[in-house]
Amino acid sequence: MIAPSLLIGAARSSSGKTALTLGLMRALTRRGLRVAPVKCGPDYIDAAFHAAATGRAGVNLDSWAMDAQLIGRLAARVSEGADIVIAEGAMGLFDGAPGGAAGIGASADIAAMLGWPVALVHDVSGQGQTAAAIVRGIAGHDARVKVAGVILNRVGSERHRKLAGEAIEALGIPVFGALPRNEGVSLPERHLGLVQAGETAGLDGRLEALADFIEAHVDVAAIVAAAAHTSPLRGEVVGRSPTGGGELSPHPALLRNATLPIKGRVEIPPPAQRIAVARDDAFSFFYPHLAQSWRDAGAELCFFSPLADEAPPEDCDICWLPGGYPELHAGRLSAAQGFIKGLRRFALRGWLHGECGGYMVLGRALIDAAGAAHEMAGLLELETSFAKRKLHLGYRQARLAVDHPLGAVGVRLRGHEFHYATVLREDGAPFALARDAYSDDERPAGLARNGVSGSFFHLMA
């Protein structure tokens, strides 16, 4: 049974979902409710803010990368011990991509699958009664998705509020509140989205201000009441496997010295018994559901900080370098010789894998935004640049090109890519063959050599 739940959706990106979600989460938390946070889609940064607002670890749910069974299990898990689940959608409510495992990756898929009502935050700047036409279209677009109410955002005046709000209420859809324009409650941003929660100065005060803002302009009790109309899951949610058939199994070579118990079906089998995971401001993009699924299967996660010049623990079987912002810390990482030499030692006996930013650090050089080159670990024939930037964004389906801790050759993985780095040189055998959601054209992705691998692909399922 899932706790009462509500999904915050919108007609498009930049409508105010994150501000409303964080303010609501903190407002409910300080009222004494145990709030379980959820982020729809592949977003690490918002999820970290959710945890700061609620004091509880959240989860990402994505119907393109995850099958329905996994979504149901993760939703049930995050709901345990919670009074209410608040989920933040991504982009527009119905926006996604073709060829997903259980849907198109849209927030609406999650709402429909789990029976979660939607609170629609709608930016009414430049609109009056036309707002009602847009809300009507969204509310009637998919009969499986229930729009429980609307929160108007960027309202210019009382007259503006009445024009838009009364037109929406005439549809029989409640208006839960109206947020005036207020740049004072915004959060700082940079190239991949918000500045990370751990780097945001005075974050707790900012969250309190957001909660005050929401309390002043939104009927929080009405939103809680709307969440009570969640349709509970009945039995196990059934869906097709994103692997294209069968369950993933850990590659036997990786368990050569391990005693890892693999019982039942797990989301993504752990790549080893003891896993060293880099974690700090430079390496922070690591999905909570990934860590939890590996722990559930009996693996141990050992965190270390490259920025603190810590080497990966030598008693681990694999070292996992997640994505993050190494381009902002390239000088410190290059100077952290304890970390760099530790990676080189680890490569002599265990497996090293880097995702996105972690992949860049495994290469020979990383050029920062100012054009300065910084020596990296030199374990892969890779040079990347942040001085010459280009956006790479989208879902990816990858097929392993080598026997790997994540599986044997040919195993399919689902995830995404999101970075601005430019590859200057990339020589060697690929880690995987990958395609996006709009083409069947597979292309080499990343590199793999002598127990060291990586790519810009972020693993989800």
N, C-alpha and C positions, 0 to 999 in steps of 0.2 A: 504494500500500500504506500503510495506517495502522498506526502503532506500536501495541504492546500498550496496551489501553485499559480503563478501569474507570469506571463511573458510580456516584456516591454518591447513593442514593435513600432515601426514607423513606415512612412511612405518612401523614404529615401535615407541615405546617409546624411550625417550632419544635421539631423533634426532635433537632437537633444536627448537621445536615448541614454547615453552614458551619465550625463549630469542627473537626469531624473532617477536612473537606476541607483547610482551611488547615494544620492540624497535620501531616497526611499529606504534603501538597505540600512543606512545609518540611523534614520528616524525610527524604523521598526526595531532595530537592535537596542537602541537606548530606551525603548519602551519595554524592554525585557523579553522580546521575542527572539527565539533562536532561528536566525535567517540562514537558509542554505543558498549560496549563490551559484548561478549557472551562467555560462557564456555560450551563446550559439555561434558556431563557426570557429575557425582556427585563429584565435586571438589570445596570445599569452598576456598581453599588457593589461587589458581590461580585467582579466581574471585576477591579476595580482591586486588591483584596486578593490575588487569585490572582497577579497580576503581581508584587506585592511579595513574595509567598511563594516564587515560583519564579525570579524574574529574567527571565521571558519573557512577552511579550504573549500574551494569550489571545484567545478568540473566543466570541461568543454563538451558540448554535444554537437555533432555535425552529421547530417544525413547523407552527405556525399561520400565522406570517408568511412563512416561507420554503418554497419548493418543494424536493423531494427532491434535485434536481440541485445546487442551491445548498448544501444541507446537506452533501452529499457532497464538494463542492469545498472548502468551508471546513474540514471535518474533515481532509481530506487536506493542506490547506495548513498548518494549525496543527501537524500531526503531523511535518512535515518537520524532520529533524535532531533529533527527540526520541527518548528512550528509552522513555517511557511517557506516555500521555495520562490525566489525571485530570479527570473532569467532575463538576461539582456540579449536582444536580437542583434543581428548583423545586417548592415545595408538596409534595403527595403524589405518589407515583410516577406514578399514572395520572390526575392532575387536569389538566383542560384546558378547552377551549371548542369549541363546534361550528363547522363551516364553515371549517376551516383549509386551508392550501394543500397540505400533505402529511400532516397528522394533526390532532390537536386541541390541539397545543401542549404535550402532556404529555412529561415526561422519558422515559417508557416508549417514546414514539415514536422518540426519538433512539437509545435502546438497541437497539430492534428493527431500525431501519433500518440502523444501522452495525455491528450484531453485537457491541455492547459488553456484557459481563457487568455485573451490578449488585451492589454491596456495600450492603446495607440497614442503615442506622443506625436502631435502634428504641429509642424512649424507653419503658423498662419501669417507670417510676414508677407505682405503684398497680397493678402487674400481677405475676403469677408465671407459672404455666404457661399462662395465657391468651395470653401473648406468642406462644407457638407457634401458637395458632389463627390469630392475625392474620398471622404470617409465612407460614403454610401458605396462607392465602387470597391473599396477595400473590404468592407464588411460583407458584401455580397459575392466576392470573387470566388470563394471556396466554402462550400457549405460545412466542411469539417472544422473550419476555424471560426471560433466565436469571439467577436470583438465585444468585450465587456464594457468598455467605456473609453473616453478620449481625454487626454490632457493637452490643452492648447499651449503652444510654446511661442515665445517672442511676440507676445501681445503688446500692442502699442498704447492702448488706452482702454478705459472702461467701455467706451462705445465700440471699439474694435472687438472686445471680448463678447459683448452682447450680440453683435452681428454674426460672428462665427459660431459662438456657443449656442445661441437659440436656434439657428438653422440646423445644427447637428442634433440637438435635443428633439427637434421636430421629427427626426427620423426614428425616434424611440431609442436612441443611443445616449446613455448618460455622459455628461461632461464632468469628470472628476476634479477638474481644476484648470487654472489658467496661469501660466508662468510669464511674468513681464520680462522684457529685455533686460538683461543684467550681466554684463561682461565681468563683473566682480567675482562671480562664482565659477569662472572657467578654470581649467587646469592647463598647465604648460604643455606644449607639444614640440615634437621634432620629427625627423624624416620617416620613422616607422609608426608614428602615432603619438600617443601621450608619452611624456617623459615617464620613465618607469616609477612605480610606486615607491620603491626603496630610495629613489633619487629625488623625489619631490619634496622640497623644503616645506616644513610645517604641514605635512599631509593630514594629520589628525585634525588640526584646526580647519583646514579646507573642507574636510568631510563633515565636520560639525556645522560649518557655514552652509554647505549644501543641504544638510538635514533641516536646518532652520528655514532655509528658503522653501523647501518642499512643504514643510509643516505650515508655513504661512500662506501658501497658495494652492494647496492640494488637499482634498478630502481623503486623508490617509485611511481612515476607518472604512470608507466606501471601497477603496482598493483592496483592503484586507477581506472585506465581505465578498468581493468579486472573486478572489482567489479561492474562496470556500466552495465554489462551483466547479472545481476541478473534477473531471471524470476519472475515477481511479482505474489503474491498470487491472485488467482481469487476466490472471495467468501470465505466461511469459510472452513478451512481444516477439513475434516471429518475423524474420526477414532473411534475405539471401546473404550468403557470405561474400564479403568484398574481395576475397581472394580468387573468386571465380571457381570455387570447388574445393571442398575439404578444408581441414583446419591447419593452421600453421603449426609447425613443430620446430623446436630449436635445432640448429644444425649440430649433429652428433660430435663433430670435431671440437666444438666449443665446450662441450660437457666432459671432455676427456679426463679432467681432474676434479669434476664437481659431483656433488651428491644432491643435486637439485630435484626436489619432488615436483612433478608436474601432474596435478590431479584435476580432472575435469577439464572443461573448456575455459581457457583464459583469453583475455582480449588480445594481447600481443605477448607471446611467450618470452620470458626473460632471456637475454643473450648470454647470460652467465650466472654463476652462483653469487659471486661478489662483484659488484659493479661500482667503479669509481666514477662519480659524476661531478664535473666542474660546476660550481655555483657561486656567482657573485654578479656585480653590475655588468661585467663583460660577457657572462654566460648565464643567461637567465631564462631562456626560452625552452622550458622543459615541461611537458604536459603533466599535470597532476594525475590524470587517469593512467598515464603510462607508468609512472612511479608506483601507483597503488596496485596496478595489475601485476607488476613484477614482484612486489612484496607479497601479494596474495598467493603467488606461485612459489614462494619460499626464498626468493632472492634477497640479498642484502645490498642496500645502497649506501655508499660511503662518499660523502660530499667533501670537496676541497675547493680552495679559492686560489685560482691562478694570480689574481691581482694582489693577493697577500704573499705571493711567491711560494705557494705550496705545490709540491709535486703530487701526482696521483699516488695513492697508497699502493705500495708494491705487493701487498698480499691480495690484490684484486685480480680478477681474470680478464676484465675488459675495462677500458677507460672510455667514457662517453663525454664528448665535448659538445654541449648543446649550442644552439644559436644565441645571439645576443647582440652586443655592440662592441666587438673587438676593435672596430675601426675608430672608435672614440678613445680607446685605451691602448693603441698600438705601441706607443713608446714605452709605457709601463710594462706591457706584456713582453716586449723584446728584451727589456732590461731585467725581467724576472728570470734570471738564469737558473734558479732552483727549479722553477716550473718547466722551463724549456728543456733543461738537461734531464729532468725527471720524465718528460714525455719520451725523449730519446732512449732512456734506459728501459722504460716500460715497453717500448716497441720491440725490444730484443726478446721479450718473454710472453707478453700478453697482446691482446688485440686493442687497437686504437680506432675509434670512429668519431668523426666530426660532422655535425649538421650545420650547414650555412656558415655562421660565424666561426664555429668550431672547425669547419673544413678549411676556412681561410687561414687559421692559425697553424694548421698542419702543413701548409705550403712553405715555400721558400721566402716569400716576401709579401708584405701588405703595405700598400701605399695609402697614406691617410689623406684627408680632405685638403690639406695644405700642399700635397705633392711630395711629402717626405717618405722615403722608403724605410721600412723597418723589417729587420730579419726575423723570421718566424722559425718554427721547429725544423723545417727542411726535410720533412719525412715524405712529402709528396711533391711532384714536379708541378707546382702551382704558384702563380703570381697573380694577385688581385689588387684592384685599385678602387679607392673610394673618392679619388680626385676626379675621376671620370665616371659620372653616375648615370645609371639607367635603371628604371623600375622593372623588376621581374616579379610578377604576381600571378597566382592562380593555383588551382588544384592540379595535382600530379598523381598519375598512377605509374608506379615504378616496378620493373621486373629485374630481380637480382641477376647481374651478369657474372657473378663469382659465387662460389661457396662462401658463406658468410655467417657470423654469429646469429644474424636475423633469419637465416634459412638457407636452403640449398639453391643452386642456380635455378632460375625460373620462378621462384616464389614471388608473388605479387604483393605489393604494399601500396597503401593509399596515404596521401598526405598533401602537402602544398609547398609552394615556394613564395617567399616574400623578401626581397632584398634589393638594394641599389648598387651593389658592387659590380664592377666590370672585371671579367677574366682577361688578363693580359697573356697568360701562358698556362696551358693545361695539357700535359703530355703523359701518356700512359694508358693502361687498360682501364675501362670504365667500371665504376661501382655498380651501376644499374643502367638499364635502358628505360627511358621515361617518356611519357606523353601527357599532354594536357587534356582538359575535358572536351576540347573541341576538335580533336584530330586523333586518328589512329596511327599517326606517324611517330614512331619511337626513335628517340635520339640518345646517344650516349650521355650519361649523367655522372659527374664526379669521377673519382679515381680510386683504385684499389691496388695496393702493392705490398707484399710481404707482411701481411697482418695489419696494415694501416689502410683505412678507407674513409671516404667522406664524399659529400655532395651538398648542393644547396637545398636538397629535399628534406623537409621536416616530416617525420613519421607520425601518423595519427592512428592508423589501424591496418 
